[in-house]
Amino acid sequence: MTTTHIDGVTVTTQASVYFDGKCVSHGITYPDGTKKSVGVVLPAALTFNTGAPEIMECVAGGCEYKLAGSGTWLKSGPGDTFSIPGNSSFDIRVTEPYHYICHFG
């Protein structure tokens, strides 16, 4: 199921902008302190590094991704998720805007 609304959160109004504007996100914080980000990756081929483990949830558009150490590109579309270990990285290829929620932890 694709997340369409997130109620009861605090939103950071200043965007985080990465890769010369190819990725833009806003941080959200739940009442219990849980943090996530909501954003979009515009068409590009990028490499993201992780500190903590992450789960990427596609809410619209799509991408192909490859986890560090893997030679396999996988597809992610609306309602799909993929997990990235902490202190790792993943490559992402986007041909249409990829709207996502990044779940940290």
C-alpha positions in Angstrom: 0.0 0.0 0.0 1.3 3.4 -0.9 1.5 6.1 1.8 -0.5 9.1 0.6 -0.8 11.2 3.8 1.2 11.5 7.0 -0.8 13.0 9.8 0.4 14.5 13.1 4.0 15.3 12.2 6.3 18.3 12.3 7.8 19.3 8.9 11.1 21.0 8.4 10.2 23.8 6.0 13.7 24.3 4.6 14.5 21.7 2.0 17.6 19.6 1.9 19.0 19.9 -1.6 21.5 17.3 -2.9 23.3 16.6 -6.2 22.8 20.2 -7.6 19.0 20.0 -7.2 18.5 16.4 -8.4 17.3 15.3 -5.0 15.1 17.6 -2.7 13.7 16.4 0.6 12.0 17.7 3.7 12.5 16.1 7.2 9.5 15.1 9.2 9.4 14.2 12.9 6.7 12.1 14.5 5.4 12.9 18.1 7.5 9.9 19.4 10.7 11.4 17.9 10.9 9.1 14.9 12.4 10.9 11.9 11.8 10.3 8.2 12.3 12.4 5.0 9.9 12.9 2.2 11.3 14.0 -1.2 11.8 13.6 -4.9 14.7 12.5 -7.1 14.7 14.0 -10.5 16.0 12.1 -13.6 19.7 11.3 -12.9 22.1 8.5 -12.0 23.3 9.1 -8.4 25.0 7.3 -5.5 23.7 7.8 -1.9 25.6 6.9 1.2 23.9 5.8 4.4 24.8 6.3 8.0 21.9 4.5 9.7 19.9 1.8 8.0 17.2 3.1 5.6 14.1 1.9 4.0 13.1 3.7 0.8 9.4 3.7 0.0 8.2 4.7 -3.5 5.1 6.8 -3.4 5.1 7.8 -7.1 7.2 7.4 -10.2 9.9 4.8 -10.1 13.6 4.0 -10.1 16.2 1.3 -10.6 18.6 0.7 -7.7 21.7 -1.3 -6.9 22.9 -1.9 -3.4 26.7 -1.7 -2.6 28.4 -4.9 -3.5 25.6 -6.1 -5.8 25.9 -6.2 -9.6 22.1 -6.4 -10.0 19.8 -3.5 -10.8 16.3 -3.8 -9.3 13.1 -1.8 -10.0 11.0 0.0 -7.5 7.6 1.5 -8.2 4.7 2.9 -6.3 4.1 0.9 -3.1 7.5 -0.8 -3.3 10.2 -0.5 -0.7 13.9 -1.5 -0.5 16.3 -1.6 2.4 19.8 -0.3 2.6 22.1 -1.3 5.5 23.8 1.4 7.7 27.2 2.6 6.7 26.7 1.5 3.1 25.5 3.0 -0.2 23.3 2.5 -3.2 23.2 3.6 -6.8 19.9 4.9 -8.2 18.8 5.5 -11.8 15.8 7.7 -12.3 14.1 8.4 -15.7 10.9 10.1 -14.2 10.6 11.9 -10.9 10.9 9.3 -8.1 8.8 10.4 -5.0 9.8 8.7 -1.8 9.7 8.4 1.9 12.9 7.5 3.6 12.4 5.6 6.8 15.5 5.9 9.1 16.5 3.4 11.7 
